[in-house]
Amino acid sequence: METVIDLLRAIQLNMLDVVIAGLFIFSTGYLIGMKKVKKLTHEIYGLQRDVLELNEELLYGIHENESETPVIGLKPDSMKQTKLAK
């Protein structure tokens, strides 16, 4: 710590000036970082919504007029009729 104080005296800076400048730089960086985090969070939520919509399309298909049956090949008629093996 003494070396830092000696360096500041050699440059003829007060500790108060350095602390004020440090706080200013820190607060400016903090505000810029918060704006970027807010933007990225908004973008992540949008991407999550897109992924959920794509998953829904994969599960239920993109046919809006038909009933919501999964794409795995099940039809409403085949669910009602059960065939017993003989």
C-alpha positions, 0 to 999 in steps of 0.5 A: 500500500505504501508503494501505491501512495508513493507512486501517487505522490510522485505523480502528484495526485491526491488519494481523494482525486483517485477515489473520485475518478475510480468511482466515476469510471466504475459507475460508468462501466456499471451503467453500460454493463446493465444496459447490455445485460438488459438487452441480452436478457430481452433477447434471450426471452425472445429466443426462448419464446421462439423455441417454445413455439417451434416445439409446439409446431413439432408436437402438434404440427402446423395445421391450424384447422385440424385438431391438436393431435401429435405428429407421431402418427396418432389420429383421433379415430385410431385412438378410439378403436382398439384392436385386440390380438388373437 
